[in-house]
Amino acid sequence: MKTMSVMQQHIAVIDFGSSTARILIVEDTECAKVLAFESEKSEGINHGVIIDLDKASETIRVLLSRVKNKIDQ
């Protein structure tokens, strides 16, 4: 008998503001259980416009790394 692994689906919401960036990860289920939430000072954004892509990308990388660590625990 073969067992099938079921890959869990997640939904990610990113709020990238001029002062703070936030990420929320929830399970893609009816009750949408929160798996992780992180926030970080935004870099590279001014008045809703990306002014430094490298800094903005690094902020997202930091947030993604933190939530991945929380989910993998």
N, C-alpha and C positions, 0 to 999 in steps of 0.2 A: 504494500500500500504506500503510495507516494503522499507526502505531506506538502502542501503548498504554503509558501510563506506569503503572508499578506502584508503588503507595504502600506504603512500608515500614511495617510494624506494629511497635509497641514495647509493652513492658510496663513500667509504673512502680510501684515499691514505695516507700512513704513510711513512715518510722518517726518518729513525733512524740513524743519523750519529754520529760520535765520539764526536762532539762538540755541535750539535744542533739536536733536534728532531722536526719534523713538522707533522701536520695533516691537511688534506684538505677534506672537506665534500661537495659533489655536489649532486644535484638532478639527479636521473637516468632518464633523459629526453633527447630529441634530442639536446636541447640547453645547457644542463648541467650547470644550474645556480649554482654559488658558494653560499653555505649556511653558511659556517664557515671555518676559517683558524686560526690556532694557532701554535706557536713555543715555545720551552722551551729548556733550557740548558740540554744536555744529561747527564745522570748519568748511570754508569755501563757498558759503551761501550768504547772499546779501539781498534782503528784501525779496526773497523768493526766487532769486536768480543764481544759478551756479556761476561763480566768478573764478573758482579754482577747482578744476575737475579732479586733480590729484588729491587735494585735501578733502573734498567731498567724498571721493571714492574710499579714502582711508577711513573716514568716519563710518561709512557703511560696512566696510570690512571688519572694523572693531565690533560693531553691533552684531553682525552675523556670527562672528566668532564666539561672542559671549552667549548668545541664545543657543548656538549649537552645543556649547559645553553644558548648558543647563539641560537641554533636551537629552543629551547622551548620558547623563548621570544615572 
